[in-house]
Every structure is written in C-alpha cells, then in structure tokens.
C-alpha cells in the first residue's frame, strides 16, 4: 500500500491492482449497500406515506438526506463494486469519471452539510418553535436553508469537477484511493474545501449535539417552561444517534487531513 498526498493536504491512499484491500472493500460495500438500500426504502416509505410524519418539519431534512443517500447507493456504490470486481470502470470516457467523482465527493459533502444544518435546526424546533410558527417564518428558516445548501453544493462541485481548470488523473481513485480534484492542488479552493466543507461542518455537528444534550439536561427539570419533553424525545434521540454516526466516521478522517495539512508527517498520516 503506497501513500502520497495531493491538494490542500489531503491524503490519498493508492492501492495496487487486484489488491486484497479492494477485495475486502468489494464484499463490505456489497453487503452494506444491499442492507442500506433496504433500510433507505423502508424509511422513505414510512416517512412519506404517513401524513403526520410527512408534514413534521423535523423529518424534512431527514427525507432529503435519505434521497441523496439513495442516489449515492444506486450509482456511486455499484460503480465502485463493478470497478473492484472487474478491475475496470463501467464506462471509460473522462466525462463519466468526472460525473462519478461528482457523486462520490459532492454528494458526500452535501450529506454532511445538510445534517450540520439539522443539528442547528433541532435547537430551533425544540427551544424556539415560535420561530417557525408561520408560513413566512418556515419559508426563511426551514425551506430556504435546505434549498440553499443543496443549490450551493451542486453548483460548487459542478464547477470544481466539470470546469476545465486542469486535467485530473483518476488512477488513484480507480485503484481504491480517495479522489481529490487537481484544482485543489495547493490552491485557495483546496483550503476552502478543507475548512468549510470538511472541518467546519464536523465541528458544528459535535458542538451542536453536545449543546443540545446539555440544554436537555439543564432544562429537563423545568417542564413548566413550555418545552414538552415527551413530544421532543424522539427528535432528540434521532439527532444524537445520527450525530454519533457522523462523528465516529467523519471526525477522525477530518482530524488527520487537517493535521497533515499543518505539519503531520506522512509516516504518521499513513
């Protein structure tokens, strides 16, 4: 296993052709994707067919997250599986590689950003529900942020991955490594992506989740203050459970690439 770096201090792990790591990844991704698809379809059916759940504001971002994840599960993951199994991509034109990495990188960042907003939104729904009590308030504090995040990430990664700033190499990505656009190679865009799209969202998820837990503990004994804890219990548990998943899988990686950007040796980064 060889390791090298490219773009804004990211670490790219380059795997040899027909490596054991790719075999492990193939079977891990295969079983995980099948199980994930089953859960995603079930959750979407459950949330969309029940009128009460469908209209609940706290479920809207979850539905969007499930749809974004579903697109990833039906495109990116099967393409990775095909590539790992056949040692060749489904389609070889450059534009397909660009679209593939757009789904792989762009949708991953979009999911983290949407959930970051969810951790903030839970504070509003639980402690400041009057902020979204009218249609106008819901438009600006509920629908507008969700739409803005989606539009921003789609436009940003479309420009980064499809505009011909430079010609990227996809060899590392096809060999099982992490793809970094060549436009991130020691540029302000690379620093912007590292800070704004990778580091900051995870920091917000951590602190916002901790803050919610602290607020719940501090105010749980003051039930007469207007916070209906039984009503919001599922909402709190849902947020903290998903937050734990994001923190476990995202924070270690972000800490490594951030530290590597600012001096962590390559030997340690491996």
Helices and strands as residue ranges (DSSP letters): E 2-5, E 11-14, H 20-49, H 51-55, H 57-74, H 76-86, H 94-101, I 102-106, H 107-127, G 129-132, H 135-138, I 139-143, H 144-162, H 171-174, G 182-184, H 188-192, I 193-199, H 200-219, G 223-225, H 229-246, I 247-251, H 252-261, H 266-269
